[in-house]
Amino acid sequence: MDRKDFLKSLGLASGCMLFCSGGLGAAMQEGVPNDQQRKFLERWITSLMNNLEAQFSTEQITALMEACGRDCLQSSSSYQMAESCGGQVEKVVEALAGDLGKENCYMKGNEIFMKLTGKCACPLVGPGPETLPDSYCICSDGFMKEFFSVAAQKPVEVETLQTFKRGGSCCEFIIRIQA
């Protein structure tokens, strides 16, 4: 099975499980999930990630989770923020430093150092399970890659140093802008 067929079949299976199970579909129809629905979502996401790690290669999981992160950015207001930089990534680093603190977001040369403190910023699992399989946070890599490559108008590489969902005290990244 090639990558395109794999992602298509995974997307179809995931969509059926999410919406046909009644759990997430019901939670989404009602707005904010109640405690029972939230616990269901936490178990389901944890199970999904454990099953992905058990059944698929690291390369397949990375491709899928990075794509999810890129899609997440593209449907958020952060995308417009990145686009507005017009290639001057320093502008977005300054803006982020204003929100996160200069010690938590700064640039040295072609590297951006970013630290998110307090709690996981992912709206899907932030308040959810305390930890998740390591592969879940690859989604953040995709989000950061898309965000900073749009802002810099150049390809970037992301190194994740630690995340809350991997048991870290914060989410910490180094973003390297390619020449």
N, C-alpha and C positions, 0 to 999 in steps of 0.2 A: 504494500500500500504506500503510495507516495504521500508527501506532506500535505498536499491540497486535499486529497481524499481523507487522510487522517483527521485534519482539522474540521472538514465538513461533517464527517461521521461523529466526531466528538461534540461538535456544536449541536448537531441534531439530537444526540443522546442526552446531552446536558439540558437542552431546552425542554425536551420531553420530561425529564426527571424534575426539573424545576417547576414547570407549570402544571404538569399533570398530577404531581404528587399532592397538590392542594396546599402544601405547607407554605412555600414561598409565594405561590400565586395568591393564596388567601391573604398573606401578610401584605403583599403589594397592593391588593385591592382595598384593604382596610386602612392603608397608610402606615403608621408606625406599628411595628409588630409588638404584640403583647409578650409577656415573659415566656409562655409556652412556645409561641412562634419563634421568638429569638433563640431559645434553646434548640429548637429544631434546626434553625438556620446554622447555628454554631456547629452542631453535630454533622449536618449535611456538608458544610464547607470543609470541615476537618476530614470527613470520610472521602470527599472528592479528592482532596490533596493527597491523602494517604494512598488512595487507589491510583492516582496519576503516578506517584513515585514508584509504586509497586509494578505497574504495568507498562510504563513508557520510558524511553531513554531520556537521559539528561538533555540532549539536544532537542528532542520533541517537546519536553516540558518547558524548556527555555523559550523556544519559538512561540509556544502557546501563551505563556504567561507574559512575555514581553509584548506580544500583540494585544493582550488584554490591557496592559498598562498604557500602551499607545492610544488605544481606543478610549480609555478612561480620560486621558488628557484631552483628546479631541472633542469630547462632549462636556468639557468643563470651561469655566470662565478663565482658567489659567492659560488656555490656548491663546486667547486674544492678548493676554499679557505678554506671552512669549513672542507672538507675532509683531507686537507693537515696537519691539526693540530694533527691528530693521538691521539685525546683524551686530548690534552693539550690546553684547551680552553683559557688559559692565552695568548697564542700566537696570537689568533685571536682578543682578546680584545686589546692587544698591537697594533696590526696592525690597527684596527679600530680607536683606540685613536689617532694614528698618522694622520689619515684622518679627524676625527671628532673633535679632541681636547680632551685632557685628562679630561677636565671638563665635556665632553659630552659622554664619554665611559670609564667606569672603573669598577673594580670588587672588591667587599668586601665579603669575605667568599665564599659562594655558590651563591651569587647574582651578576648579571651584570646590571649596570645602563647605559641606552643608551638614548641619546637625539639627534634627527635629527632636525637641524634648517634650516632656509631659506625657504624651500618649500617642499611640498609632494614629496617623492621619487618614488611614483608609476608611471611608464611610461604610464599606461593606463589613469589615471585621474589627474596626477600631475599638468599639466597646465590647466586642465579642470575645471569642476564646482567648485566653491569656497567651497561649503559644499555638503556633501552627507549624506544619512541616516546613522546612527551609525553602522549598520551592515556591511557597506562596508569595514571598517577598520579591521574587523575580519580577512580579508585576510592577513593583516600584522602580526597578531598573528600566523597564520599558517606558514608564511614565517620565522618569528623569531624562532618559535618552531623547524622547520626543520633545519634551519641554525645552531642554537646552540646545538641541540641534535646531529647533525652530528659532529660538532666540538668537543663537550664534550664526545661523544660516550656514552651518558646517556640521559634519558628523562629529559625534561625541562618543566616548566610552564611559561607562559608569562602573565604579567599584563600590560595592556595598560593604561597609566595614562592620556594621551591626544593625540589628533591628529589634524593636520591641517583641515582635511575634517570634523571633528566634531566641528570645530570652535576654536581649541586650537592655541596657539602661536608656537607650535612645535609638533613633534611626539616624545613621551616619553614612554619608556618601562622599566620594571624591569623583568629580566629573572632569574628564580630560577632553578638551577641545582639540580635535585633530586639525592638522595643517591643511 
